[in-house]
Amino acid sequence: MIEVDYRFPPDVDAQLQAKIIAIGQTAGSWDQRFSHRDRQLEKHLAEVVQVDNNVAKIRFPVFNTENDIASLLTMIFGKYSMAGRAKVIGVHLPDSYGTRPKLGITGIREKLGVSARPLIMAIFKPALGLSAADHADILKDVAFAGLDIIKDDEIMGDLAVAPTKDRLLACRRVLDEVREKTGRTVLYAVNVTGLADHLLSKARLLVNNGANALLLNVLTYGFSVLEALAADPEINVPIFAHPAFAGAMCASEDTGLSYSVVLGTLMAFAGADAVLYPASYGSLPFDPNEESQIKNILRVRNIFPVPSAGIHPGIIPRALADYGQDVILNAGTGIMDHPDGSASGVRAFFEALERVKEGKSFKKESLPDGALRRAVEKWGS
């Protein structure tokens, strides 16, 4: 069975609305014409199992769905999302539901050969206007400084200034050079964009041309795209799920779905290997309870949590206290805008990891001269 928690505003009759959902989002009502089908139809009805403090728990038959996210969303909140004020704050699925990640935490660590520390990820900045050669130059600086992963900005598409395949081929040469000279693997998550009838073939083309990771704006392109990529045997690389558009679905207090449902449960059951979302102490306002729930939901399915937006070396002690070792720390300006350049931005993160490991202070006056001190002078701690 599938259980869903709905929160209703105080002035809404939660018991009544839960009943409307249980009937209207499943078999609906029927009259005497279908009395000979009563037993069969009743099997498809949902059941209100609890209403407490305006939160209703409704149990849906799993066979009402197609074991995917699209039919799940249509069932639990499709039409009703336009009919009344309610927020989906919890979705509890059978472990066998949906799609599992191909690689997840263990697979990504194996690809990188890194087993016992957080991973550091950067974002190409500026986001638009650079050539493919510019991207390769940036990657060379940060990759040789020790970076684990770099990703396209989510707004980077297959544009004339730097077509996706051109970016990939230019960066692939750098990745090969790093591998040859250092023995290290660096992942480059290439943004997969385009119309639905070309997305899968484009993703396969990128992988065939050396892409070792993909980025997908799941909420704008659709969960079905993520599920298809995750199920495709030719897409044998990790898929990083970006949260773009999540605020449109989650930010309202009275309607929509909670961030932990969208960026936690749904991503976890749609096949993502790593999921980006805002850190509560970053540059975007974000509820720390939602952040914690997302982290826990993802890890149960062996998926990397990727706190993002405003991450810089000075917050490493807090991030590691919250996440421990199984986390990807994703920094854009926190690496690319380091006063001494992007390579120093990477080094500052590794100096921060070492300083936490040694239990040393992050107060500016206690830091030796170097990349970390310069970062803390700019962004604080």
N, C-alpha and C positions, 0 to 999 in steps of 0.2 A: 504493500500500500504506500501511498504518497501522502504525507501530512504537511499542511500549510498553515502558518500562523498569520492571521489578519488583525491589524490594529485599527479600530474605528475611533473617530473623535468622540469626546464625552457626550455630545448632544445627539449621537446616532444610536439607534436601538441595535446593539451588536447581535443580539439573539436573532432578531428578525432578518437582518442583513446577511448573517451567516447562513440562515435557511434559504434565502434567495440565491446565494452563491451555490450552495450545495445542490440545489435543484436546477437552477438556470444555467450553471456552467457544466452540467453533465447531461442527463437524459431529458431533463425538462419534465413537464407534466403531460398526462395523457388522459383520454376519456374512455368510455365504454367500448369504443371501436377496437381498442387495443387491449382489452381486458384479458384476452387469451395469451397476451405476451407479458402479463404482469411480472412473473418471476424473472424473466430475462431482462426486462427493462429495469427492474429494481436493482439488479446486479451492477448497473452502470451509475446509479445514484451515489453521490458523495454523502458523507455523514458528518454532522456537527458533533464532535466528541467532547468539546469543552468550551465554555465562555466564561472568562474571568477578567474583571477590570477592563472591559471593552476590548479584550483580545480573544479572538475565537480561533480554535483549532479545528480544521476541517480535514477529514480523511477521504482521499480520492482513490478510486480503483486504478491501479497502475495500467491495466489493460485498456483504459480509455485513451492512452497516449501511444505514440509510435516509438517510444524509447529514445526520444530526442528532446532538445530544448524547445524547439518551435511549437510542437504539439503540446508540450507541458505548459508553456506560457499561455497558449490559446485556451487551454482548459482552466488553469487556475485564476487567470485574471483578464482574459481577452476582452469579451464584451463588457464584463462588469467594470472594467477600468474606466469606462465612459458613463457608467450609470450611477455611481455613488462615491462618497469619500471613504476610502479604505487604503491601508498600506500593507503590502506583503512584507512581513518582517522575519519570516523564517520559512524555509522549504527543506523538508527532510525526505531524502530519496533513498531507496534501496541501494546497497553498495553496487549491485549489478547494473544499475541504470546508466544509460548514456555511454560516453566514450572516455576511456582512460588515456592519459598522456603516453606518448611513445617513449619518452626519455625521463622527464621530470627531474627531480633533484639528483637522483643517483646517476642517471644517464648524462646529464649536463656535466656533473663533476667528472665522470669517466672521460668524456670528450676533452675536458680541459686538463685532466691529470691533477686536479686540485681537490683534496679530500677533507681538509681540516681547518678551513678558514672561510669567512665570508668572501663572496665574489664581488669584484668591482666592475661596474659597467658605466660607460660614458655615452653621451648623445652627440651626434654631429651638430655643431653650432658654428655659424648661423644656420638656421633651419632651411632657408631658401636662398637661391642666388649663387651658390657655389658650383663650380664645374666638377666633373668626375675626378679630374686631376687634383683639385683642391681637397676633395674628400680623401683621396689616397695620401696626400701630404699630412693631413691631420691624423689619419690612422697610423701613419708611420711614427709620428711623434709619440702618441699615447701607447701604441702597441709595444714599442721597444722600451718604454718606461715601465712595463709590467702589467698593463691593463688586461683584464680577462675577456671582456665583452664590450662591443660598441654596437649601437643601434642607430638606424635612421630616426630622425624626428618623425612623429606621426603625421605631420602635415606634408612631408616629402612624398610626392607622387612620381609618376612616370612622366616627367616634364621635360620640355625641350632643352632647358639649360643643363640638365644632368640626367638623361634617361636612366631608368633603373638598371638595365643591363650594363650600361657603360659604367655606372658607379660600381656595380659589383665586379666587373672585370678589372677595373683600376685598383680596387681594394683587394681583390683576390691575389694580385701580384705581391702586394705588401704582406698579406697573410702568409703566402708561401715563403717570402724572404724571412719573415720572423721565424717561421718553423725551421727553415734551413739553418739559420744562424744561432738560434737559441734553443731549439727543440720544443718550444712552447706552441700550443694552439691558442689562437684568439678567435672568438666567435664574432661574426658580423651579422646582426639581425636586419635583413633587408625588408623594407616595407612592401608588402604585396597589395597592389591596388588594381582597380579596373572593373569592368562590367562582369556580371555573374558568369556569363558564358565563356569568359576568358580567364577567370581567376585561377582555376585549378591548373590549366595548361601553362599559365604564366609561372605559377609556383613551381611546377615541374621543370620548366625551362631554367628558372633561376637555380634550382638545386643541381640540375645537370651541368650548369655553368659554374659550379663551385660554391654556391651559397651554402653556408654551414649553419645557418639559423634564419628564421623568418619572423617578421613582425606583422601583426594583423590588428587593425582597428575593428575589433569584433563587433562592437555595438552599432557601428555605422554600416558595416558590410553584412552583419547577421551571424547569429550563432551557427546557423547551418553551414556557413562557409568554414568556420573553425572546425566543426565536426567533420566536414568532408576532407579538409586538409589533414586532420589528425588521423583519419581512417585510411588515407591513401598510402599504400606501401612505398610509392616512389618518393614521398615526402618524408625522408628518414632523418630529418633534422628537427631540433627543438623549435617550438612555436611560442613566441612571446606575445601575450595578449595585452593590448593597450586599452586603457579605460576611457578614451575619448567618447564623449556623449553621455557618460554615466550620470552626470549631474541632471540632465534632462529627465532621466528615469527615476532618480533617487533623491534629489535634494529637497523635495517638498515634504513637509512634516505629515501631511494628511493623505497623500495619494502616492501612487507609484510603488516601487519596490525598494527595500533597504539596500545600501551599498554592500552589505555582507552577503545578501542574496545574489546580487548581480555579479559582483567582482569576486565573491567567494564561491558559493554553491554552484551557480550556473556555469561559471568558467571552469570549475573543478570537474563538472560532469560533461563538459563539452570537448575536452581533450587538450586544453592548454598545458604547456610544460612549465611556463612561468607567467605570472600575472603582475602587471604594474598597477599601482594605486597610490594615492597621496599618503605621505607620512603625516601623522597628526602634528609633528613639530617642524614641518616643512613650510613651504611658501603658500600652500592652499589650506583653507580651513577644513579640518577633517576630525571627526569624532574618534577619540582614541579607543573607545569600546568597539566601534565598527572596524577599526584597523586591526585590533586584536582578534576579533572574530574571523575576519578575512584570513589572517595569517594561520589561525588554527584549522579552519576549514580546508585551506589549500594543502597544508602539510599532511593531513590525514590521507590525501590522495597522492602524496609524493610530488607535489607541485611547489616550485620555488616561489616564495613571496618576494616581491620587488618593491619595497617602499621607495617613493619617488617624489619629485617636485620640491626643490629647495634643499636637497641633500648636499651637505658639504662636510669637510673633514672634522669640523668642530663638534658635530653631533654624533660622532662615532661612539663615544662612551654610552650615550643614551640608547642608540640603535642596538648596540650589542647587548645591553642590559635587557632590552625588549625581545630581541630576536635570537640571541646566541649566534651560532656559526652558520646555520642553514638559512642564509639570506643573501640576496643580490642587492647591493647598494648602488642605486642608479643616480648618477649625477650628470647634469648638463653644464650649467654655468659653474657649478662647484668644482669642475675639472677644467673646462675650456676657458674660464675667465680668471684662472689663477694669475696673480700679479707677475709671475715669472714664466708664464706659458703653460700650455696644456700638459706637457710632460711632467712639470713640477706639480700640477694638479693631481696627477696619478700618484706621484711619489708621496704627496701629502697624505693621501688616503692610506698608503701602506705604512707610513710613519705613524699615523694615528692608530692603526691596528696593532702595531708593535707596542705602542705606548700603553694601550689598554691592557695588552697581554702582560706587560711588566708592572701594571698597577700604578702608573705614574700620573701626575696631575696634568690637566689641560689648561691651567691658568697661564695666560700669555707670558708672564714674567718667569715662569718655570721652564718654558720651552727653549731648547737650543736654537740658534739661528739655522734656518733651513726652510724647506717647503711647507712643513706643517705650521711653523710659527707664522709664516707669511699668510697662510690661509686663515689662521685664527685671527690675525690682525685685520683681515678684510671682512670675514663673515662672523667672527665671534665663536663662542663655544657654549 
